[in-house]
Structure formats: structure tokens, C-alpha cells
């Protein structure tokens, strides 16, 4: 049951909700500044942020007794407190009628000069750049699809999980060919609740075995919900096991990450720990290397994780000694294409995944045949491994490679990045 403090949703977690909103607020600003074209193009490229579970725009943090901007509030702040965001559209979808009423109140008292007349009307006649939609997600997506969105960031922020059918519906309409950029998802998932239960939402812990005949009715309900999360039953064998909750949470995160690879080359799960016995993840999904690099950077800065920063100079020195023939014609600060592509993959590609259509590799070399030759050289020399496609979403796909970090460490002395760890709650639960 949703509770309110004035117009804010009552939530807990200095290291959960507050931290999440701070990171998203910074990310929204940076994401927009890049995808809009930046100052060089006077931010004139069309962009959209779509919050599919917008809440009220404000969150009340019980531990500290403070009201903060929620993620949708940060999206509104970016749009309405900035003179250069005329090409940015904000879509706030909230099907809960109480939250929707509070959302409108938040906008009215925080942005008193904003013209509220068109935000709930027909999208085609709305030139305010802010769209409020009090409908189910399915109905809202139908309405949103009528508008030219441009580069778009979708945030799915449900109480528990988003059905795979809804993820798929948005993805297949936006990502028309192999890992097309221009669309990013951020997906909230309470990962620990599946194993410790969440009585308020009628969720009991998943069973620790895959024998359906032995499940009770409540366990069947939880299994059915997770079938809905994945859009398949393939997850059951690995997650319905008699192992520790920590191990099964890790398996869930990995399995959901693999599922999201159907639409996204890069998927980064960022863990948050609002309470000592509770864990959730934001899955950041992108087909543009910079998208995941930025979010990991913001997360690291806020949570005390050390940003991944391998020593380029030392690694290149070892690379030169190993392959002197490649260095012919390269002096000073000039670097061979093969090295530049390898370093981009090491530094910025989540899970070391790469193919000829990666945006940053295209920026290094515009000729796709030369990019493919470089990737094949890296494969022959052991730095890349050819892997099976992670997706069946499109008919036309290209060879996919994964970085062999063992070879990278042996040859270049570059260690792999460390796993992201959540910030611990600031004080013990009482």
C-alpha cells in the first residue's frame, strides 16, 4: 500500500531510494547533454525521457525525514529549469490514481510558472514538452508511439517487476535492427524479495527445487510471476535450486542480464542495498558504449567503488614490444587502429563484447571491412574469442566477440574490472 507524506511517496533507504535518485538525476543531465548534440549542435536533436512508473515526482525518506526529488522529479527539473531543453520531451506514466493526483500537485507547487493546460490532452496538440499519462503501461505506450521521440531513455520503475511482454513491446518497436543505438532502458528489479518474500505484495519466497508437483499454491504464484518477468520458464533450472539466497540472487541477476541481451549489447546491473536484508538492482541497458560507461562512473563515484582505470601507457608499451611490426609508421602519439580498438574494448565495453557495429569502433575506423580485419587480428592473437550470438531478435546479425581478459592480463598486465558492490546502509536496522 502506497503511503504519502504531503505529496511525496514514503520510502526508506538512504543507500537505496535516495542514492538511486541522485545517480539518476546526474545521469539524466549527462545523457541529455550528449544525445541532444551538446553545445556544438545547440542541443537541437530531439530526445525523450519516458518514466513508465513515475510516482509523484517526490520521495520522502523515513530515515532522514527529508523530501527529495524522485527520478521523475529530476526529469522534470532537467526540462523545466533549463533554457536549452526545448527539444526534450518528458513522458510521465502513472496508472495509480492517488500517485497521479500527487504528481500533478508536485508539478504545480514546484514549477508554478509552468503552463499546465496541455499536459493531459492529445499528445499531438501538446507543445509543452511534458506529457502526463494516467493509464496502464500498455495504453500509455500506444499513446507515446504517436509522437516522434528521437533518442529515448525509458525507465521502468515498478513496485516489484516489469513483465517481459512490456519490455519486449517497447524494445521491438524501437530497436529495428541489430543492436541499433538511440534507445536505452533502465529497469528496476527487487532481486532479494524473490528469495526472502514480500508479504505486502503477496510474494512468498521461490521454492528451492524445480519439482512443480510439490509446490504449494503460494509458491506457484511466485514462480508464475517470475515466468512473467522472464517471458519464459527457462530460468527455473538454474534458480530453483537448494542453494544459499546469495547464490540464487547472483544467478537471477545473471539470468536476467542474459535475457536483456536479446535487445541490448551492454547490460550493467547496479546493486543497491536500502536495508541490510534487502537488495535490488537497476539494470542499465544500452547499445552505445558511452551509455553504460557513464552510469558505471556515476555509480562508482557515489558508492565508493573504484572506477575502472587501467594504465594505458604501460599496456601500450608491452603491446609495442610484442608486435613491433604493427608499429611501423606510428610514432609519437599515433596509435595503430588495432590497438585503439583493443583499448576501447578493454576500457569501455561491458563484458568485453564487441562487433563491427559498435559505435566507438566506428568512430575509430569508418570502413567496416577494416574494423572486421582488426577484430579478426585480435581473435587470431588471442585477445578476442568469437562467441555465439546473444540474440535472435533480428534476421541479420554480425560476428560477435568477447574479450579474453586472461590473455589481456598475461600479455598487457591489465587486470579485469572489479564487480560493483552496493553501499551498505548507513545505520543498523532497529
BATIFI-979287 format. One record per residue (C-alpha): residue in three letters; y, z, x. Coordinates in steps of 0.25 Angstrom, whole numbers, plus 5000, padded with zeros to 4 digits. Layout:
// residues N
alaYZX
...
// end
This chain:
// residues 430
unk500050005000
unk501349965006
unk502450075007
unk503950055009
unk505050135016
unk506250075009
unk505949935011
unk505049945023
unk503549945023
unk503050075028
unk502150055041
unk501650135052
unk501550095067
unk502650095078
unk501550025086
unk501149935074
unk502149885064
unk503449915072
unk502949855085
unk502349735077
unk503749715070
unk504549725083
unk503649625090
unk503649525079
unk505149535078
unk505349495092
unk504349385091
unk504949325079
unk506249315086
unk505649255098
unk504649165091
unk505849105082
unk506749085094
unk505648995101
unk505148925089
unk506548895083
unk506848815096
unk507748925102
unk509148915106
unk508848775113
unk508648725099
unk509548815092
unk508348885084
unk508348765075
unk506848745074
unk506248795060
unk505448915061
unk504849015051
unk504249155051
unk503349185040
unk502949325037
unk501749325027
unk501749475025
unk503249505026
unk503249645021
unk504649705019
unk505349665032
unk505449815036
unk504349915041
unk504450065040
unk503750125052
unk503250265048
unk503050325062
unk504550305065
unk505150305052
unk505950175054
unk506050045047
unk505949915055
unk505949765052
unk504549715049
unk504149575055
unk504749505042
unk506049585045
unk506049535059
unk505849395054
unk507049415044
unk507849475055
unk507649355064
unk508049255053
unk509249335047
unk509849395059
unk509949275067
unk510949155066
unk509949055072
unk508749065063
unk509148965052
unk507848885055
unk507049015054
unk506249035041
unk505749175037
unk504649185026
unk504249325022
unk503049325013
unk502649455006
unk501749464994
unk501949614992
unk502949624981
unk503449764986
unk503549715000
unk504349594996
unk505349674988
unk505649765000
unk505649635009
unk506849585001
unk507549715001
unk507449725017
unk508049585018
unk509149625008
unk509549755016
unk509349695030
unk509949565028
unk511049585018
unk511749455020
unk510449365019
unk510549275006
unk509249314998
unk509349214987
unk508349104992
unk507349185000
unk506349194988
unk506649054982
unk505948924984
unk505748904999
unk506348764999
unk507648814994
unk507748935003
unk508748915015
unk508849055019
unk507649055029
unk507049175023
unk505949165013
unk505349285005
unk504049254998
unk503349354989
unk502049284987
unk500649284993
unk500349225006
unk499749105000
unk500849074991
unk501849105002
unk501249005012
unk501348895001
unk502748924999
unk503048935014
unk502348805017
unk503448735009
unk504448765020
unk504648705034
unk504348815043
unk504448765057
unk503848855068
unk503248975060
unk502749115063
unk501849175052
unk501649325051
unk500449375043
unk500649525042
unk499749575031
unk499249715028
unk497849685033
unk497549535036
unk497849395032
unk496749315026
unk496349195035
unk496549095023
unk498049135024
unk498149125039
unk497448985038
unk498248935027
unk499548955035
unk498948905048
unk498348775043
unk499648735037
unk500448765050
unk499548725061
unk499148585058
unk498548545072
unk497848615084
unk498648745087
unk499948685082
unk501148775086
unk502248815077
unk501548915069
unk501249065073
unk500549175066
unk500649325068
unk499449395060
unk499349545057
unk498049605057
unk497649745056
unk496449745065
unk495949885065
unk495949905050
unk494749815048
unk493949925056
unk494550055052
unk494950015038
unk496250015030
unk495950085017
unk497350055011
unk496949905011
unk495549925007
unk494949895020
unk493749965026
unk493249945040
unk492449825042
unk490949855044
unk490349865057
unk489249765054
unk489049625049
unk488049655038
unk488749615025
unk487649675016
unk487949815022
unk489449815020
unk490049895009
unk491049834999
unk492249885007
unk491749825020
unk491449695013
unk492949695009
unk493349715023
unk492449605028
unk492949515017
unk494449545021
unk494049505036
unk493349385031
unk494749355025
unk495449385037
unk494649285046
unk494349185035
unk492849185039
unk491649285041
unk491449245056
unk492149375061
unk491149465055
unk490049455066
unk491049505077
unk491849605070
unk490849675060
unk490149745072
unk489749885075
unk490749905086
unk492049985088
unk493249955080
unk494049925092
unk493049815096
unk492949755082
unk494549755081
unk494449675094
unk493449575088
unk494349565076
unk495549525084
unk494749425092
unk494149365080
unk495449355072
unk496149295084
unk495049195085
unk495149155071
unk496649135072
unk496349035084
unk496048935073
unk497548915071
unk498148975084
unk497848955099
unk498449085102
unk498149215095
unk498649345100
unk498249475093
unk499349585096
unk498849725093
unk499649835086
unk499249985084
unk500050055073
unk499150175073
unk498050225083
unk496950185074
unk497550045069
unk497649915076
unk498249785071
unk498549645077
unk499549535076
unk498949405079
unk499949315085
unk499549165083
unk500149045090
unk499948905095
unk501148925104
unk500948995117
unk502249065117
unk502049125103
unk500949215108
unk501549245122
unk502849295115
unk502149385105
unk501249445116
unk502449465125
unk503149545113
unk501949625110
unk501749665125
unk503249705126
unk503149795114
unk501749855116
unk501749875131
unk500749765134
unk500949705148
unk501449555145
unk500549455152
unk501249405164
unk500349355175
unk500849315189
unk501149165188
unk501549155203
unk500349225209
unk499449145199
unk500049015203
unk499949045218
unk498449065216
unk498348935208
unk499048855219
unk498048905229
unk496848865220
unk497348725217
unk498248665228
unk498048525223
unk498748555210
unk499948605217
unk500348475224
unk501748435219
unk502048575214
unk503048655222
unk504048765219
unk503948805204
unk503248675200
unk501848705194
unk500648615190
unk500448595175
unk499048655177
unk499648785182
unk500748785172
unk499748765160
unk498748865166
unk499848975167
unk500348955153
unk498948975148
unk498749095157
unk500049155153
unk500349115138
unk499049075131
unk498349175123
unk496949185126
unk497149075137
unk497048965127
unk497548825130
unk497548685126
unk498348555128
unk499148585115
unk499748725120
unk501248715118
unk501548775132
unk500548685139
unk501248565132
unk502548615138
unk501948615152
unk501448475151
unk501748385139
unk500548285142
unk499348335134
unk498448265144
unk498948335156
unk498848465149
unk497448435146
unk497148395160
unk497848535165
unk496948615155
unk495648535160
unk496048565174
unk496148715171
unk494848705164
unk494148645176
unk494748745185
unk494248865176
unk495548915170
unk495348865156
unk494048855148
unk493848755137
unk493548835124
unk493148795110
unk494248765100
unk494748895093
unk495048815080
unk494448725070
unk495848705063
unk496148565067
unk495348445070
unk496048405083
unk495948515094
unk496148505109
unk495348575120
unk495548725121
unk495548805134
unk495548955137
unk496049015150
unk494949075159
unk495649205163
unk494549235172
unk494849115181
unk496349135179
unk496149275185
unk495249235196
unk496049115201
unk497449155198
unk497449305197
unk497949305183
unk497349415174
unk497249395159
unk498249465149
unk497849595144
unk497549625130
unk498649665121
unk498649815117
unk499349875106
unk500449985107
unk499850125104
unk500450205092
unk501650285097
unk501050415092
unk499750465087
unk499350455072
unk499650595065
// end
